Amino acid sequence: MSNPFTNKRVISSNELAILSMHQLFDEMLTLYHTMGLIHNDKLRAVLLDIDVYEQMIQRLKELENRYEDIEYANQFAYRMDLPDEHWIRRSGSTSRLTFLQHFTNRDDSSP
């Protein structure tokens, strides 16, 4: 993964040790919203402003829901293409519950 942080948004572990909490949270994180921590010349950690973190979590939930919807749509899309003669008909006098129970009972009796 490439380093998406500019020099101002990256601090070394040595600098972190001497920064005050006020400088880190009230100045730097408020200004940049995300910061990278460098240790041994490698990006090792990322600090996120709480608002950025919450936005990421919300967006992740939205994407997970969208993915789930797409999966269901793909899984059941073939049903829309079935010709009418392949659909099971229910008479108007039969309740939906009775109709569905008929199929459940039939499955229970199989070995």
N, C-alpha and C positions, 0 to 999 in steps of 0.2 A: 504494500500500500504506500502510495506516495505521501510526502509530508505536505499537508494542506495549510500549514501555518507559516506566517511571515516571521521574520526575526523578532518583531515586537511581541508576537503572541506565543513565543517559546521561551521558557526559562530553564536553566540548568538546575540540577539537584543541589548544587552548591549555592546558587542564588536563592533557591527556595528556603534554604536553611537560615538565611539572614533576612528574608523579607518579613515584615510584620503582617499580621493577619489583616490589618486595615489596608495595607498596600495591596495585598493579594486579592481580597474579596471586594473591598469598596472602590478600589481604583482600577486595577487591571482586569478583573473578571467582569466588572460592570461595563467597562469600556469595550472589551473584545468578545465577551460572552462565551468564548471557547479558548482554551489555552493548552499548549502541549508542554509536557515535562520531558526534558532531555537528561539522560543518564548514560555515561560512557559513549557519548556521541550518537546515541540512538534515541528516537522518540519512543518513550516507554509508557507514558500515560497521558490522559487527556482530562482536563478539568472543564466541566460544563456549568454554565449558569443554570440555576434550577428551572427557569422558564424555558430555556433551550431543551433541557432534559425532558420536561413535561410535554413539550411540543413533539419531540421525537417519539416518546411513548405513545402519545395520541395518534400520531401519523402511522406508527407501526401497527396499532390496533386497527386503524382504518384499512391499511393494506392487507392485513390478515383477513379481515372480513370480506374484502373485495376478492381476494384469492379464493376464499371458501365459496363465495357466490359463483365464481367462474368455474370452480371444480364441480359444483352441483349442476350448473347449467350444462357443462360438457357431459357429465355423467347421464343426465336425463334428456338431453337434446334429441336423441334418437326417437324418443316417444312421440315427439311432435311430427315426425316424418312417417309414423306408422299409418297404413291405410285404415279406413274405418272398419273394415271387416276383421281387423286384428284386435279391436277394442272389445272388452267384455261389457255387455249391455246389462243394465239393471232396469227392471220394470218400475214404472212410476209408483206402484203401490207398495214396493219394498223399501223399507227405510235404509238409509246408508249403513247404519250400525248392523242391521240384520244381514245386509249384503256382505259386509266385510267379515262378520262373524262366520259366515258360511265358508269363507276361504281359510280362516283361522282353524276352524274345526276340521276341515279337510286335511290341513297340514299336520294336525295333532295325531290323526289316525294312521299316518304313514309310519312304517317300521323304522 
